[in-house]
Every structure is written in structure tokens, then in C-alpha cells.
Amino acid sequence: MGNNTEVYWHEHMVSRAEREVLNGHKGCVIWFTGLSASGKSTIANTLDHKLSQNRVHCAVLDGDNVRHSLNAGTQMLRENHGNDFAERFGLGFSAIDREENIRRIGAVANLFSQAGMIAITAFISPYRIDRDRVRNTLLPGEFIEIFVDTPISVCEARDPKGLYKKARAGELKGFTGIDDPYEPPVSPEMVLFGGEKTPDVLANEVISFLKHNAIIEK
Amino acid sequence: MGNNTEVYWHEHMVSRAEREVLNGHKGCVIWFTGLSASGKSTIANTLDHKLSQNRVHCAVLDGDNVRHSLNAGTQMLRENHGNDFAERFGLGFSAIDREENIRRIGAVANLFSQAGMIAITAFISPYRIDRDRVRNTLLPGEFIEIFVDTPISVCEARDPKGLYKKARAGELKGFTGIDDPYEPPVSPEMVLFGGEKTPDVLANEVISFLKHNAIIEK
């Protein structure tokens, strides 16, 4: 809707390839997955920092900027949109709601990559099928799944927000790794050992991968 | 979740200001609103084309890239996610579904602007309250509401997809301007006369506005 004629429209569309030439790098989705406190967000932000310094255009999607807006819960929606709306559209933590949470994040990451950006996502995303569905919305090579393979003992020892403690005490239900499964990727593009190396070293490993695969320049 | 320590996290976060310095322009949301066939998408794509040529980083959100993924309808979700999921999360055209449609688009546009990009949206977005809710998620100056004020007679004469014809025949219900209201903005940042000037001229008017308001360089 809104375009005068199809010809006119296509004449002025900026193709993804043109955007990538302007940016000097390709667009893609870097999808971190792993347990809570495995280091996903820290590595994602370190990577973003290093790439941005190098004039690579990135955007990080994580719980901080997604759960408060795009994927807001019932409570958050109630104030601005009223009860009926909040009940209908608020996302909770049921299986189906988690599926929708990941689906939307995947759709947004895809939009960023279409805009020629490197979208970096940092969500536990414990279920294989949810991650594979996102992969299937992208072309081969555009979805870079990175398993942050940090032993649960290390994650639990870190426990920056006391979530493992609460889950062990039964105060948090359905917590990944405790009473809900984490399904590791079968053939991820990369595995990072988050219990053995620093975020700085791990972010550099990702950058080497991006260079090797001609997503960014050497 | 996932960050080792708060200190480490903050150390490596790329601020929006840093992104804007790297990009050489500010991030914002340019929100086109107007009747179907008023010219929103054509102007949006022309603007995107001109800005991209000038190394300004943009992303266009419109029906083409949003209704098929982020805001997919029931039918589209059914294939990949099954019936229950599709019924729960598919977006239709009811009042509440349209509200959610605009809410999500606003949230994504906001994410793009946070990443230092110029997000350009082209949706009828007929209701004032929906647009104002998006405005309220952004800081003053970051939401640039542009009313594409094309007379309905002109839109109806264009009717590229035959939607007005169907609406007049009663085959399409709730069509904006025919049997559903369009609420023009009370004080939009810009008004473009889509029935009088070419998309090229109108896109240039927007660029002048962006320069005048120091969002892009002169």
C-alpha cells in the first residue's frame, strides 16, 4: 500500500547489497546461546564494542532492551494499553510465550541484518527448535549460532543476580539448567568456552571467524 | 542475566552517543502516516535511497517486511508454529490487533534509533493515540512525525492495489478513509503534500528538515 506504481517503487529501493557496500561489511545475525550467567551478554557487548571501534555497524539485542518494549509482559503493558490489551498481548514465561519471545527477537534480528547491520543477540534460547526456526528465516551463512559452553557449576558460582540460588530453593520455576532443559546446538558455527577464557579473548575469536568468513574485512 | 559483574558490563557497553559519532549522524525515528496510496512508502524509499547515498544509515519498516515476519498473521504462523500458537499470537485487523501492530513497529523503530540508525516507518497508522504512544517511548526530537497529506480523491484515483474499489464495494471492511477513520496528527513535525509534489521533491524536504535539526550534517 502507498506506492504509486510498482516501477517507481523498485527504482528507488535500496538493495541489501548496496547497503553492505556503503557499510563496508555484510549484515548477519550472531546468535549467542547458553545458560544464564554463561557470559553471553558480556561477550556480546565486548564484541559490539570491538566491532564498533572498527566502524562495523552492530546492534545488541538482549533482555535489557527487549523485555521492556517489544516483548513486554502483561504488567508492563497494562499501564499504557489497559487490561484487555495486556492480557491478550503480554508475554509470560510459558512454553508458548517463550517460543513467541524468541520468534520476535529472530524477526527483529533479521530486520537488522537486512539493513546491513550485524545483529548480536544474547538470550538463553534453550530450545533447539526455536533457534532453528530463526536460522530458517535467513540465508545460509547469515545465521551464526554461537554456543557459549560454560559449565553449569561455573555459571552457578557466578550467579550475579542470585537466580540459581532462587531456582535451587524452588522459588523460581522452570529455570534453565535446573528444572528446565537446555538443548545445546548440534552443529553451531562456533563454540566458546566461557568458563576458561576472558570475554575479551572470546570476542576476538568471534572477530576471527567473521574475518575468515568475509563478513567483515581483514 | 549472563553478565559476570555489573562493572565489567558497563565498561564495554557502546553508548548511543558513541554510535552516533561513529556513524556521523544521529539516530531517530521518521514516522510517516497517511491514507493508503498517499505516497508514504514511495517517499520513505526515496528518502532511504537519498540518505544511503549520502552514507546515512537507514532502515525502512513497512508492510512488506513487517507483516510477513514480526507481525505475521494467524495463517502465516500456522505452518511453522502450529495451530495453538497461531491462534494465540497471529495478528489480525481488529482494533486491538492494530494497536499491537503499531506498538511492535514502534518498539523496533526505537531499537533501530538506539543503534544510531534513522528508522523510517511507512504505515497508515490511522489512530492518534497509537502514534503518540510511540512518540512517548522516545526523547523529544527523536520522533519525527510526518503527515503525508494527500487528498483521499487523489489516493482513490491512484488505488494501485484496487483496495479503495474493494472497500467502496463493501468487500473490504474497516478500510481507513472509507469506513474507518483517519485521525490526522495535531502537531506533526512535518506535513507533506503528496498530491501536489513528486516523491523526489518531498524526500528533499525531509532531508532539509533533518539538516536544519542537526540530525544529519549539512
Interface residues (C-beta under 8 A of the other chain):
Chain A: M1 G2 N3 N4 T5 E6 Y8 W9 H12 M13 V14 E18 R19 L22 N23 G34 S36 A37 S38 G39 K40 S41 T42 N45 T46 D48 H49 S52 R55 H57 C58 A59 V60 L61 D62 G63 N65 S69 L70 N80 H81 D84 F85 R88 F89 I96 E99 E100 R103 R104 A107 V108 N110 L111 F112 Q114 A115 G116 M117 A122 I124 R133 N136 T137 R158 P160 K161 L163 P199
Chain B: M1 G2 N3 N4 T5 E6 Y8 W9 H12 M13 V14 E18 R19 L22 N23 G34 S36 A37 S38 G39 K40 S41 T42 N45 T46 D48 H49 S52 R55 H57 C58 A59 V60 L61 D62 G63 N65 S69 L70 N80 H81 D84 F85 R88 F89 I96 E99 E100 R103 R104 A107 V108 N110 L111 F112 Q114 A115 G116 M117 A122 I124 R133 T137 R158 P160 K161 L163 P199
